Amino acid sequence: MKLIKKLSAGLLLTFGGILLMIPLIVYTLPNPNASPEDKQEDGDAAIGGLVLGLPAVAFGGWLVWGLRKQHSKETSDRLQSTFYQLLKEGDGNITTLQFAMEAKLTAAEAKQYLDDRAKEYDANFKVSEEGGISYYFLLR
C-alpha cells in the first residue's frame, strides 16, 4: 500500500508539474504572428493547465505529507519499543552505544533521544573514563 501511495504521489506531482508549466510557456513565449483564434486556444490551454495541474499537485503533496507523517510515527514507535526493550533487559541501565547500535542511530541521535528520556523519567547518568555514557532509570 505504501508503494502504491509513493508511486501515486510521484505521478501526480510530475503530471501536475508538467500541466502547471503550460501557462508559463504560453505566456512567456507568446507568438506575435498568432491569430486571435490561436491566442484564444493558448489561453484555453493555460486555463486547462491550471485547472488540471493544481489539484494534481495538491493531492500529490497531500499524499507525500501523509507518507512523511506515517514514517515519523513508525520511527517514533520503533525507537520507543527499542528503548523499553533495552531497559527491561538491562534492569534499568542503558548505554548510548548500546541504544545507538540496537536502534541503528548515530551516536548523537542516540544521546539526544536518551537525554530526552532521562529528563522525562528523571534518570541518572554516569560518564565512564572512556567517555561512554550510561543511563540509570528506576523501574517501578
C-alpha positions as CSV (number, residue, x, y, z in Angstrom):
1,M,0.0,0.0,0.0
2,K,2.8,2.4,0.8
3,L,4.5,1.7,-2.5
4,I,1.2,2.5,-4.3
5,K,1.0,5.8,-2.4
6,K,4.6,6.7,-3.2
7,L,4.1,5.9,-6.9
8,S,0.8,7.8,-7.0
9,A,2.3,10.8,-5.3
10,G,5.2,10.8,-7.7
11,L,3.0,10.5,-10.7
12,L,0.5,13.2,-9.5
13,L,3.3,15.7,-8.7
14,T,5.0,15.0,-12.1
15,F,1.8,15.2,-14.1
16,G,0.6,18.3,-12.2
17,G,4.0,20.0,-12.5
18,I,4.0,19.4,-16.3
19,L,0.5,20.8,-16.6
20,L,1.4,23.8,-14.5
21,M,4.2,24.6,-16.9
22,I,1.7,25.1,-19.8
23,P,0.5,28.6,-18.6
24,L,4.1,29.6,-18.0
25,I,5.1,28.6,-21.5
26,V,2.1,30.1,-23.2
27,Y,2.5,33.5,-21.5
28,T,6.3,33.6,-21.5
29,L,6.7,32.7,-25.2
30,P,3.9,34.5,-27.0
31,N,3.8,34.2,-30.8
32,P,3.5,37.8,-32.2
33,N,2.1,36.3,-35.5
34,A,-0.7,34.3,-33.9
35,S,-4.2,34.9,-35.0
36,P,-6.9,35.8,-32.5
37,E,-8.2,32.2,-32.6
38,D,-4.7,30.9,-31.8
39,K,-4.4,33.3,-28.9
40,Q,-7.8,32.1,-27.6
41,E,-6.6,28.4,-27.9
42,D,-3.4,29.3,-26.0
43,G,-5.5,31.0,-23.2
44,D,-7.7,27.9,-23.0
45,A,-4.7,25.7,-22.8
46,A,-3.3,27.8,-20.0
47,I,-6.5,27.7,-18.0
48,G,-6.7,23.9,-18.6
49,G,-3.2,23.5,-17.3
50,L,-4.1,25.4,-14.2
51,V,-7.4,23.6,-13.7
52,L,-5.9,20.1,-14.0
53,G,-2.4,20.9,-12.6
54,L,-3.3,22.5,-9.3
55,P,-5.5,19.7,-8.0
56,A,-2.9,17.0,-9.1
57,V,-0.1,18.8,-7.3
58,A,-2.2,19.5,-4.3
59,F,-3.3,15.8,-4.0
60,G,0.2,14.6,-4.7
61,G,1.5,16.9,-1.9
62,W,-1.1,15.7,0.5
63,L,-0.1,12.1,-0.2
64,V,3.6,12.9,0.4
65,W,2.7,14.7,3.6
66,G,0.7,11.7,4.8
67,L,3.6,9.3,4.0
68,R,6.0,11.5,5.8
69,K,3.8,11.7,8.9
70,Q,3.3,7.9,8.8
71,H,7.1,7.4,8.6
72,S,7.7,9.7,11.5
73,K,5.2,7.8,13.6
74,E,6.7,4.4,12.7
75,T,10.2,5.7,13.6
76,S,9.0,7.1,16.9
77,D,7.3,3.8,17.7
78,R,10.4,1.8,16.8
79,L,12.7,3.9,19.0
80,Q,10.3,3.7,21.9
81,S,10.0,-0.1,21.6
82,T,13.8,-0.5,21.4
83,F,14.2,1.8,24.4
84,Y,11.8,-0.1,26.6
85,Q,13.2,-3.5,25.5
86,L,16.8,-2.5,26.3
87,L,15.7,-1.0,29.7
88,K,13.9,-4.3,30.6
89,E,16.9,-6.4,29.5
90,G,19.4,-4.1,31.4
91,D,17.3,-3.8,34.5
92,G,17.0,0.0,34.0
93,N,20.6,0.5,32.7
94,I,21.3,1.5,29.2
95,T,24.3,2.9,27.4
96,T,24.4,5.4,24.5
97,L,26.4,2.9,22.4
98,Q,24.0,0.0,23.1
99,F,21.0,2.1,22.2
100,A,22.6,3.5,19.0
101,M,23.6,0.0,17.8
102,E,20.2,-1.5,18.5
103,A,18.1,1.4,17.1
104,K,20.5,2.0,14.2
105,L,21.1,5.6,15.1
106,T,24.1,7.8,15.1
107,A,25.7,8.4,18.5
108,A,24.5,12.0,18.6
109,E,20.9,10.9,17.8
110,A,21.0,8.2,20.4
111,K,22.4,10.5,23.0
112,Q,19.8,13.2,22.3
113,Y,17.0,10.6,22.5
114,L,18.3,9.2,25.8
115,D,18.9,12.7,27.2
116,D,15.2,13.5,26.4
117,R,14.0,10.3,28.1
118,A,16.3,10.9,31.1
119,K,14.7,14.3,31.6
120,E,11.3,12.8,31.1
121,Y,11.8,10.0,33.6
122,D,14.2,11.7,36.0
123,A,17.0,9.3,35.3
124,N,20.6,9.5,36.4
125,F,23.6,9.1,34.1
126,K,27.3,8.4,34.5
127,V,30.2,9.1,32.2
128,S,32.9,6.4,32.2
129,E,36.6,7.1,32.0
130,E,36.5,6.0,28.3
131,G,33.8,8.6,27.6
132,G,30.8,6.3,27.4
133,I,27.5,7.4,28.9
134,S,25.4,5.1,31.0
135,Y,21.8,6.0,32.0
136,Y,20.1,4.6,35.0
137,F,16.3,4.5,35.0
138,L,14.3,3.5,38.0
139,L,12.0,0.6,37.1
140,R,8.9,0.5,39.4
